[in-house]
Amino acid sequence: LDFTAIDFETANKYANSACSLAAVTMNDGRCVKEGYTLIRPPFMVFDPGNIQIHGITPDQVAHKPKFDALWTASAYLEGRILVAHYAVFDTRVLRSLLKTYHLEKPQASYACTVEISRRVWPDLPNHKLDTVAGHLGYSSITISLGDARACAYIVLKAAEIVGASSMEELLKATHLKLKTL
């Protein structure tokens, strides 16, 4: 199983306001790289509700690099399958950041662990990240990197249950398709 689980946190309701990014890269079902970084959004406007969710404040990111300075890591995403829990959000953030900073989009595809978990564990009361991860016995006390790790864990457990050895097999077994970034 080869994929990269990602998780963005945003400062406000705008997709280009990313204030952190976490990524967990899995090759052959093993974590080969993981990272977390704070990001200075293009505009330093933080909504109190967002701060309450992730705990990241303007002071913490005031002297951090903006996304364009971090995008040298894009080579790690080229040709990868990205996964995120509610991937619509994370891929919208990524696309918005690429557009804001006039950066080239990597050739990557993505899948959503909300969709996967709905197919593999349909009887859960909901398919929020904490619910699915908790059902699988996974708990994390950190936001972002912990969320990306939990997302990767969900993929591994779903693949194990359906007998898949690749993302393509997992998606086929769950009647889902890769989407293009």
Beta strands, then each sheet from edge to edge (+ up, - down):
strand 1: 3-10
strand 2: 18-27
strand 3: 30-38
strand 4: 81-84
strand 5: 109-112
strand 6: 179-180
sheet 1: 3+ 2- 1+ 4+ 5+ 6-
end
